[in-house]
Amino acid sequence: MESVIRPVLVYLFLLLMVRLTGKRTLAQITSFDFVLLLTISNATQQALIGEDNSMISGAIMVATLISLNFVMTLLKQRSKWFADALDDIPLVIVLDGKPLEDRMHKARVDEEDVLDAARENCGLEHMNQIRHAILERDGQISIIPR
């Protein structure tokens, strides 16, 4: 039973931690983020297996994690509330060329991030050329030019 409970607890903990770091973190992975991800995966492995290194226990844990992920996907498809709680909703961060500082700060996005997206997606160079900037569910920034 421990081979089922451990992965469920680790999965939920990691899901909470990723959710708390914000969706912008998921969209752009840096070298630092990659090293952190590898370190977390190693620590997670230790938390999952504990003292049990058997193949059967490992298979049970993998099956539990995949099943849990499948169940979470089904819940997100069937419940808007659950989907919004896990993935958040799109967030307007620039309105008529004016950055909405409180929203940007909460989402850990700065004006440079918005201007980078504006240059890449629309060829815009200045904030006043942006009608709306929207931080999408996946962490990407959509730009609607004036």
PyMOL commands that set and color helices and strands:
alter all, ss='L'
color gray80, all
select helices_A, chain A and resi 2-21+23-27+31-49+55-78+80-87+101-107+111-122+127-129
alter helices_A, ss='H'
color red, helices_A
select strands_A, chain A and resi 91-95+98-99+130-135+141-145
alter strands_A, ss='S'
color yellow, strands_A
deselect
rebuild
show_as cartoon
